[in-house]
């Protein structure tokens, strides 16, 4: 069924009148509320501002400015034009505007909310380089009023549109909650098994009572690699490059199959960057990312803030080492020096590593492989869920937007407000 036929069935042959939003609502602005004001007047009534997280709530105070049903929107900044449905006792800050319907026998709040989510962003403009949607633009937004000559029927049509869109919204929220809960459960399972499998008793080994020997990362490393940064801004080093060049922000406790930046052979010839073989354990050694680890599944180059361990496969499995350093992220990070908390090759290579059955290489590698197989299984499952969650949410959002557009695609007449 086409959207027009669906609307025709919903409207049952009645027409639609387009009215300027400024004729349908009164508009107000929020007030300035500093962090100090919020902390000094803590209470139970929410305060909403411009961000989209947590429905825009930034705190709660002991008083309120508004009580009832409203539509609010963000007036300034990156989120300008974002629409919210508000109900109850609350306040808003000065980067928010508020709409109150003049005649509730003509217009449904949730219907208006859904309509504005499709339209408001179209009216955002740039004011002194800052995105804005102020009242003089909001007033121009055209709103379709179905069956305007029969208010009761009009509200019934609006309510049916709201019912369907509410159902899609609830379904999306429920699915997101289910997937998030599943992801958190798998993470807990992964952390539990990782803790069990990688919790070795150092004191027992030192007393000669254990089946694990504590080596250093340097003991099982065949070669240590560092990198370099080709001179920024030199097109000879970056334009049309096809050599993967890794930066620390791309080291995220996961396998690395590609890099955001590529460099040229000339870049390698004129910098400290060098080729690193695949399946090295890479550890960020500088700044905010220090201690994070990953494994390169392709040969690549890195900047100077990455340290790369090529593991001796006769002594340890690279994935076993990767799981160990990932497990010890906080411990490794705590070894950082200076104001930036930087690490270096000496710190990394001296970090302790438990090697099971170290005196029997075949048995040791077999035990490491057993541990890796379990951890990889949970890691794969967790990663799959983590990557699938935003994709599934995006799919549901597109489905919701599709039906929303079907329900709100009213044909405009020549008299419609521009």
For each residue, the residues with C-beta under 8 A, 3 or more apart:
1: 5 6 9
2: 5 6
3: 6 7 405 406 409
4: 7 8 409 411
5: 1 2 8 9
6: 1 2 3 9 10 406 407
7: 3 4 10 11 406 407 409 410
8: 4 5 11 12 13
9: 1 5 6 12
10: 6 7 146 157 160 161 407
11: 7 8 14 15 16 146 147 157
12: 8 9
13: 8
14: 11 146 147 149 150 153
15: 11 146 147 148
16: 11 144 145 146 147 148 410 411 413
17: 144 145 148
18: 142 143 144 145 410 412 413 415 416 417
19: 23 24 142 143 145 417
20: 23 24 139 140 141 142 143 417
21: 24 25 99 138 139 140 141 142 143
22: 25 27 138 139 140
23: 19 20 102
24: 19 20 21 101 102 103 106 107 112 143
25: 21 22 71 99 100 101 102 112
26: 99 100 102
27: 22 97 98 99 135 138 139
28: 97 98 100
29: 75 94 96 97 98 135
30: 33 65 91 92 93 94 95 96 97 98
31: 65 91 92 93 94
32: 93 94
33: 30 37 38 47 61 91 93 94
34: 37 38
35: 38 39
36: 39 40
37: 33 34 40 41 61
38: 33 34 35 41 42 47 58 59 61
39: 35 36 42 59
40: 36 37
41: 37 38 61 62 63
42: 38 39 59 60 61 62
43: 60 61 62 63
44: 60 62
45: 60 61 62 63 64 89 90 91
46: 57 59 60 90 91
47: 33 38 57 58 59 60 61 90 91 92 93
48: 55 56 57 58 72 84 86 90 91 92 93 96
49: 56 57 58 92 93 95 96
50: 56 74 75 76 77 79 82 93 95 96
51: 54 56 58 79
52: 56 79 82
53: 56
54: 51 57
55: 48 84
56: 48 49 50 51 52 53 72 74 82 84 96
57: 46 47 48 49 54 60
58: 38 47 48 49 51 93
59: 38 39 42 46 47
60: 42 43 44 45 46 47 57
61: 33 37 38 41 42 43 45 47 64 91
62: 41 42 43 44 45
63: 41 43 45 91
64: 45 61 67 89 90 91
65: 30 31 90 91 92
66: 70 86 89 90 91 92 98
67: 64 88 89
68: 87 88 100
69: 86 87 101 109
70: 66 86 87 98 99 100 109
71: 25 83 84 85 86 98 99 109 112 113 116
72: 48 56 83 84 86 92 96 97 98 99
73: 81 82 83 84 96 97 99 116 120 133 138
74: 50 56 77 79 80 81 82 95 96 133
75: 29 50 80 95 96 97 132 133 134
76: 50 80 95 130 131 132
77: 50 74 80 95 130 131
78: 131
79: 50 51 52 74 82
80: 74 75 76 77 124 131 132 133
81: 73 74 120 121 123 124 131 133
82: 50 52 56 73 74 79 120
83: 71 72 73 113 116 117 120
84: 48 55 56 71 72 73 113
85: 71 109 110 113
86: 48 66 69 70 71 72 90 98
87: 68 69 70
88: 67 68
89: 45 64 66 67
90: 45 46 47 48 64 65 66 86
91: 30 31 33 45 46 47 48 61 63 64 65 66
92: 30 31 47 48 49 65 66 72 96 97 98
93: 30 31 32 33 47 48 49 50 58 96
94: 29 30 31 32 33
95: 30 49 50 74 75 76 77
96: 29 30 48 49 50 56 72 73 74 75 92 93
97: 27 28 29 30 72 73 75 92 133 134 135 138
98: 27 28 29 30 66 70 71 72 86 92
99: 21 25 26 27 70 71 72 73 112 138
100: 25 26 28 68 70
101: 24 25 69 104 106 107 109 112
102: 23 24 25 26
103: 24 106 107
104: 101 107 108 109
105: 151 155
106: 24 101 103 145 148 151 154 155
107: 24 101 103 104 111 112 143 145 158
108: 104 111 112 155 158 159 162
109: 69 70 71 85 101 104 112 113
110: 85 113 114 162 165 166
111: 107 108 114 115 158 159 161 162
112: 24 25 71 99 101 107 108 109 115 116 143
113: 71 83 84 85 109 110 116 117
114: 110 111 117 118 161 162 165 404 408
115: 111 112 118 119 143 144 408
116: 71 73 83 112 113 119 120 141
117: 83 113 114 120 404
118: 114 115 404 405 408
119: 115 116 122 123 141 142
120: 73 81 82 83 116 117 123 124 133 138 141
121: 81 124
122: 119
123: 81 119 120 133 137 138 140 141
124: 80 81 120 121 131 132 133 137
125: 131 132 133 137
126: 129 130 131 132
127: 130 131 132 134
128:
129: 126
130: 76 77 126 127
131: 76 77 78 80 81 124 125 126 127
132: 75 76 80 124 125 126 127 137
133: 73 74 75 80 81 97 120 123 124 125 137 138
134: 75 97 127 137 138
135: 27 29 97 138 139
136: 139 140
137: 123 124 125 132 133 134 140 141
138: 21 22 27 73 97 99 120 123 133 134 135 141
139: 20 21 22 27 135 136
140: 20 21 22 123 136 137 417 418
141: 20 21 116 119 120 123 137 138
142: 18 19 20 21 119 412 416 417 418
143: 18 19 20 21 24 107 112 115
144: 16 17 18 115 408 410
145: 16 17 18 19 106 107 148 154
146: 10 11 14 15 16 154 157 158 410
147: 11 14 15 16 150 153 154 157
148: 15 16 17 106 145 151 154
149: 14
150: 14 147 153 154
151: 105 106 148 154 155
152: 155 156
153: 14 147 150 156 157
154: 106 145 146 147 148 150 151 157 158
155: 105 106 108 151 152 158 159
156: 152 153 159 160
157: 10 11 146 147 153 154 160 161
158: 107 108 111 146 154 155 161 162
159: 108 111 155 156 162 163
160: 10 156 157 163 164
161: 10 111 114 157 158 164 165 407 408
162: 108 110 111 114 158 159 165 166
163: 159 160 166 167
164: 160 161 167 168 403 407
165: 110 114 161 162 168 169 400 403 404 407
166: 110 162 163 169 170
167: 163 164 170 171
168: 164 165 171 172 399 400 403 404
169: 165 166 172 173 400
170: 166 167 173 174
171: 167 168 174 175 396
172: 168 169 175 176 393 396 397 400
173: 169 170 176 177
174: 170 171 177 178
175: 171 172 178 179 392 393 396
176: 172 173 179 180 389 393 396
177: 173 174 180 181
178: 174 175 181 182
179: 175 176 182 183 385 388 389 392 393
180: 176 177 183 184 389
181: 177 178 184 185
182: 178 179 185 186 385
183: 179 180 186 187 382 385 386 389
184: 180 181 187 188
185: 181 182 188 189
186: 182 183 189 190 378 381 382 385
187: 183 184 190 191 382
188: 184 185 191 192
189: 185 186 192 193 378
190: 186 187 193 194 375 378 379 381 382
191: 187 188 194 195
192: 188 189 195 196
193: 189 190 196 197 374 375 378
194: 190 191 197 198 323 327 375 378
195: 191 192 198 199 327
196: 192 193 199
197: 193 194 371 374 375
198: 194 195 323 324 327 354 371
199: 195 196
200: 205 210 212 214 354
201: 204 205 210 212
202: 205 206 214 352 354
203: 206 207
204: 201 207 209 210 212
205: 200 201 202 208 209 210 212 213 214 354
206: 202 203 214
207: 203 204 210
208: 205
209: 204 205
210: 200 201 204 205 207 213
211: 356 357
212: 200 201 204 205 354 355 356 357 358
213: 205 210 354 355 358 359
214: 200 202 205 206 352 353 354 355
215: 219 220 315 352 353 354 355 358
216: 219 220 349 350 351 352 353
217: 220 221 309 321 325 348 349 350 351 353
218: 221 224 349 350
219: 215 216 315 353
220: 215 216 217 311 312 315 316 321 353 355
221: 217 218 224 309 310 311 312 349
222: 310 311 312
223: 310
224: 218 221 307 308 309 310 345 348 349
225: 274 276 280 302 307 308 310
226: 272 302 304 306 307 308 345
227: 246 272 273 274 276 301 302 303 304 305 306 308
228: 271 272 273 274 303 304
229: 232 271 272 273 303 304
230: 234 237 238 245 263 267 268 270 271 273
231: 234 237 270 271
232: 229
233:
234: 230 231 237 238
235: 238 239
236: 239 264 266 267
237: 230 231 234 241 263 264 266 267 270 271
238: 230 234 235 241 261 262 263 264 267
239: 235 236 264
240: 264
241: 237 238 245 261 262 263 264 267
242: 262 264
243: 262 263 264 265 267 268 300 301
244: 258 259 262 298 299 300 301
245: 230 241 259 261 262 263 267 273 300 301 302 303
246: 227 250 251 256 259 282 296 300 301 302 303 306
247: 250 259 260 261 302 303 305 306
248: 251 284 285 286 287 289 292 303 305 306
249: 289
250: 246 247 256 259 260 294
251: 246 248 256 282 283 284 289 292 293 294 306
252: 292 294
253: 292 293 294 326 329
254: 294 295 383
255: 294 295 296 297
256: 246 250 251 259 282 294 295 296 297 298 300
257: 297 298
258: 244 298
259: 244 245 246 247 250 256 262 300
260: 247 250
261: 238 241 245 247
262: 238 241 242 243 244 245 259
263: 230 237 238 241 243 245 267 268 273 301
264: 236 237 238 239 240 241 242 243 267 268
265: 243 268 269
266: 236 237 269 270
267: 230 236 237 238 241 243 245 263 264 270 271 273
268: 230 243 263 264 265 271 273 274 275 301
269: 265 266
270: 230 231 237 266 267
271: 228 229 230 231 237 267 268
272: 226 227 228 229 304
273: 227 228 229 230 245 263 267 268 301 302 303
274: 225 227 228 268 301
275: 268 299 300 301
276: 225 227 280 282 296 299 300 301 302 308 310
277: 280 299 310
278: 296 297 298 299
279: 295 296 297 311 318
280: 225 276 277 295 296 308 309 310 311 318
281: 293 294 295 308 309 311 318 321 322 325
282: 246 251 256 276 293 294 295 296 302 306 307 308 309
283: 251 291 292 293 306 307 308 309 325 332 343 348
284: 248 251 287 289 290 291 292 293 305 306 307
285: 248 290 305 306 307 342 343 344 348
286: 248 289 290 304 305 340 342 343
287: 248 284 290 305 340 341 342
288:
289: 248 249 251 284 286 292 305
290: 284 285 286 287 333 336 340 341 342 343
291: 283 284 329 330 332 333 336 343
292: 248 251 252 253 283 284 289 329
293: 251 253 281 282 283 284 322 325 326 329
294: 250 251 252 253 254 255 256 281 282 322
295: 254 255 256 279 280 281 282 318 319 322
296: 246 255 256 276 278 279 280 282 299 300 308
297: 255 256 257 278 279
298: 244 256 257 258 278
299: 244 275 276 277 278 296
300: 243 244 245 246 256 259 275 276 296
301: 227 243 244 245 246 263 268 273 274 275 276
302: 225 226 227 245 246 247 273 276 282 305 306 308
303: 227 228 229 245 246 247 248 273 306
304: 226 227 228 229 272 286
305: 227 247 248 284 285 286 287 289 302
306: 226 227 246 247 248 251 282 283 284 285 302 303
307: 224 225 226 282 283 284 285 343 344 345 348
308: 224 225 226 227 276 280 281 282 283 296 302
309: 217 221 224 280 281 282 283 321 348 349
310: 221 222 223 224 225 276 277 280
311: 220 221 222 279 280 281 315 316 317 318 321
312: 220 221 222 315 316
313: 316 317 318
314: 361
315: 215 219 220 311 312 355 361 364
316: 220 311 312 313 320 321 353 355 364 365 368
317: 311 313 320 321 365 368 369 372
318: 279 280 281 295 311 313 321 322
319: 295 322 323 372 376
320: 316 317 323 324 368 369 371 372
321: 217 220 281 309 311 316 317 318 324 325 353
322: 281 293 294 295 318 319 325 326
323: 194 198 319 320 326 327 371 372 375
324: 198 320 321 327 328 353 354
325: 217 281 283 293 321 322 328 329 332 351
326: 253 293 322 323 329
327: 194 195 198 323 324
328: 324 325 331 332 351
329: 253 291 292 293 325 326 332 333
330: 291 333 334
331: 328 334 335 351
332: 283 291 325 328 329 335 343 347 348 351
333: 290 291 329 330 336 341
334: 330 331
335: 331 332 343 347 351
336: 290 291 333 340 341 342 343 347
337: 341 342 343 344 347
338: 341 342
339:
340: 286 287 290 336
341: 287 290 333 336 337 338
342: 285 286 287 290 336 337 338
343: 283 285 286 290 291 307 332 335 336 337 347 348
344: 285 307 337 347 348
345: 224 226 307 348 349
346: 349 350
347: 332 335 336 337 343 344 350 351
348: 217 224 283 285 307 309 332 343 344 345 351
349: 216 217 218 221 224 309 345 346
350: 216 217 218 346 347
351: 216 217 325 328 331 332 335 347 348
352: 202 214 215 216
353: 214 215 216 217 219 220 316 321 324
354: 198 200 202 205 212 213 214 215 324
355: 212 213 214 215 220 315 316 358 364
356: 211 212 363 364 367 368
357: 211 212 360 363 364 367
358: 212 213 215 355 364
359: 213
360: 357 363 364
361: 314 315 364 365
362: 365 366
363: 356 357 360 366 367
364: 315 316 355 356 357 358 360 361 367 368
365: 316 317 361 362 368 369
366: 362 363 369 370
367: 356 357 363 364 370 371
368: 316 317 320 356 364 365 371 372
369: 317 320 365 366 372 373
370: 366 367 373 374
371: 197 198 320 323 367 368 374 375
372: 317 319 320 323 368 369 375 376
373: 369 370 376 377
374: 193 197 370 371 377 378
375: 190 193 194 197 323 371 372 378 379
376: 319 372 373 379 380
377: 373 374 380 381
378: 186 189 190 193 194 374 375 381 382
379: 190 375 376 382 383
380: 376 377 383 384
381: 186 190 377 378 384 385
382: 183 186 187 190 378 379 385 386
383: 254 379 380 386 387
384: 380 381 387 388
385: 179 182 183 186 381 382 388 389
386: 183 382 383 389
387: 383 384 390 391
388: 179 384 385 391 392
389: 176 179 180 183 385 386 392 393
390: 387 393 394
391: 387 388 394 395
392: 175 179 388 389 395 396
393: 172 175 176 179 389 390 396 397
394: 390 391 397 398
395: 391 392 398 399
396: 171 172 175 176 392 393 399 400
397: 172 393 394 400 401
398: 394 395 401 402
399: 168 395 396 402 403
400: 165 168 169 172 396 397 403 404
401: 397 398 404 405
402: 398 399 405 406
403: 164 165 168 399 400 406 407
404: 114 117 118 165 168 400 401 407 408
405: 3 118 401 402 408 409
406: 3 6 7 402 403 409
407: 6 7 10 161 164 165 403 404
408: 114 115 118 144 161 404 405
409: 3 4 7 405 406
410: 7 16 18 144 146
411: 4 16
412: 18 142 416
413: 16 18 416
414:
415: 18
416: 18 142 412 413
417: 18 19 20 140 142
418: 140 142
